[in-house]
Amino acid sequence: MNINLILQIITITSAILMVSAILLQQRGASLGAGFGSSGELFTTRRGIDKNLFEVTIILSVIFVLSILTGLILPAFG
């Protein structure tokens, strides 16, 4: 397999998984929070919410690194 094809597969897969992980996360703020009237305190993430948050960060790093690798790799080829 070509390295560019592998990078494209990794990019597309990580993008789809990242979007689904973002959509699965709970909304932390109500509509009023966007206008500065939030009555909630900052809380720590626990359980599945914490794991989903960490997976989202890992997927976003993989996504960005695969794009940067795809941009840098042709310069060396």
N, C-alpha and C positions, 0 to 999 in steps of 0.2 A: 504494500500500500504506500501511496505517496504521503509524505509528511504534511503537505498542505491539506490533503483530504482528512487526515487524522485531526489536525487542528480545527478544521471546519466542523467536524463532528463533535469535538469537545466543546467548541464555542456554542453551537446550536443546542446541544444537550444541557450545558450549564445555564444557558439563557432560559430555556423552558423550565428547568427545575427551579431556578431562582425566582422567576415570575410566579410559579405556583407556591413557592415557600412564602413569598411576600403576601400573596393573596390569602394564605391560610392563617397569617398572624392576626391576633386580636387587635381591634382598633383601640388605641390607648387614650384617645381623646374624643370628646363629643364635638358637635358643630360649634358650640360656643367657645371652645378652646382656640379656634382659629382667629377669634376676634379678641382674645386676651382675657376672657372671663372664665378661666378654667378653675374649677373648685377641687381638682384632684391633687393629691400629693404624689411625689415621685416614689415609686415602689420598685422593689427589685423583682427581676424576672425569676420565676421558679418553674420547675418541672418541664413539661413539654414546651411551654412558651420559651423558656431559656434555650432548650435544645434547638428549637426551630429558628430562633434568633441567631445562634451560633452557626447553624447550617447555612443560613442565608448569607452570613458574612463569608464563610468558606467558599460558597458558590460564586459570590461576587468577585472574590480574589482569583478564583480559577478562571472566570469569565474574562477579567481584565488581563490576566497573564497570557491567556491563549490568544487574545487579540494582539497584545504587544509582541508576542513571539511570532505571530503571523506577519506582523509588519517588519520586524527586525530580521527575520530569517532570510528573506530574499536578498538582503543587502550582502550577506555572506556567501550566497550561492552563485 
